[in-house]
Amino acid sequence: MLIDASQFPLVWIRFNAPGADPEASPFAEFEALLARKEVFVLLNDEGLDKGDHEHSPEEKKQTVLWMKRHKSELRAFIKAGVYVEPSAAKRLATKAFASVYEKFWGYPMLMVATRDQALALAQTLLRSEQAETRAL
């Protein structure tokens, strides 16, 4: 998995790409993002059916344990996960899963058709967060 935070607060995540350091844990990269204590948006444009890695039971267990330890930070700092899926049928089919995703990860899973829509939505989410912060 590759996490590209070079455009922070827009963070691109590529599940099907090797990370910059194959020995490094993706959890460490996420922890570094959360440690910034700044709101950001995760973006992915691989499409929903491009996953080629089946997680082992041990990987799933480690993911669940990590998520539970960081749930409050995930909710506080990740505004949403925005996924690009060109297929309207696949976007529609994912709606039911999106509520399960949000309950698990603590932030919404939003679907759009194009990369431009993903970037526009991310900017809208970030602007609304800035407005909420100023109002406090």
N, C-alpha and C positions, 0 to 999 in steps of 0.2 A: 504494500500500500504506500502511495506517495501522498504526502501532505505538503501542499505548496502555499505557504503563508506570505509570499513575497508581495502580495497585494492586500495585506491585512488592512481592514477587517473582512475582506473577501478572502476566504480560505478554500482553495480548490483541493478536493480529495479524489484521488484516483485509486480505486480498489484493485484494478488490474494492472497497475504499474509497480515496478520495484521501487522501494524507498531509496532515498539518497544514501543511506547506510543500511545495507541488508541485515547487519547484526543488531541494529538499534530497534528497540521496541516501539511500535506505533503508539503505544500508551504513553511513552515518554514524550513523544512529539505533542500529543494531545495535552498532556500535563503542562508542557511549556506554554501552549496556547492559553490554557485556563489560568496559569500563573500570572499572565499579563493583567488579569482582572479587568478586561475590556470586552465589550460585546462584539461578537463577530457572527458571520453567516458562513455556513458550510455550503459549498457548491459542488455538483457533480454532473458531468455531461456525457457519461459513458453509456447511458441508456440502461433500462432496468433489467434487461436479459443478458447483459454482457458478463456477468459473474462467472468466473471459471474456477474458483477456489471453493471447495467444500471444506468448511471448518470442522476440525476434529472435535470430539466431545471435550477434550482438555482445553482447546482454544475457546470454545463456547463458554466453558466454566470460568476461565480467566477473564473473558470479556464481561460476563455478568458480575463477577466479583469487583472488577475495576469500576464498572458503571455504578454499582451500588455505593462504592466509596466516594464517587465523584458526582453523584446525582444533583446535589444542590448547586455545585459549580456549573454543571452542564445546563441546568435550568436558568441560572443567573446570566451566563455569558454567551451561550449559543442561542441566537435569536431564532434560527430555523436551519433545517437542511433543505436546500433547494435542488431538486433533481430535474434534469432535462430529459424528457422522453418524447420524441416526435410523434409516436403513435397515440392517437386519441383513445383508442380502445385500451391500451396498456395503462394510460393515465387514469382512465375511469376504473379499470380493474384494481388499481392500487389504492383507491379511496378508502376501502374498508381496512386495508393493511395500515394506512397512515395513522389511524387512531391507535392501533396497537403499538406502532412505532413510537408515537408521542408518549404513550404511557410508559414504555420501556426506557427510552432515552431521555425524556423530560423536555423535549423541544419538538415543535411541529415538523412534519415532513410535507413539503409543498412541491407540487408537480407543475412544470411548465413545458411548452412545446419546443422552445428554442433557447439557445445560449443568450441571445439578446434579452429575451423575457426573463431569464434567470438573473441576469445582471440588473435589470430594471427593478425586479421584485426585491432583490437583495438591497439595493439602494433605498427603496421605499421602506423596507423594514428597519434599516439603520437610521434613516431620517426620523422615523416614528420613535425609535429608542432615544435619539438625541432630544427630541421634543419632550418626551416623558421625563427625561433626566433634568432638563431645564425647568420643567414645571415643578419639580420637587424643590 
